[in-house]
Amino acid sequence: METREVLLEAITTAATTISEFNGQIASAALEQSMVCEDINRNIVNTLFERRLKRSVTALATAAQTPFSSTINLKHGQRA
């Protein structure tokens, strides 16, 4: 083989290898993006559940508190 053919073959092999790496990198980036989306969704759901539990607890507490105990009947002011 001539030197040019050897160099051309080496360049072609290197280009193929780089192309394969690009595919692997793109696949890994997509997978990381999907994992980040899952983490974000889990964080949002956890925060929503905590707020919902606090709201339900507050509503349950308010429902158990007699209305007259939340208002100072002598002065017409809330306690």
Summary of the structure (lengths in Angstrom):
residues: 79
radius of gyration: 33.0
end to end distance: 97.1
largest distance: 107.7
contacts: 145
relative contact order: 0.05
helix: 84%
strand: 5%
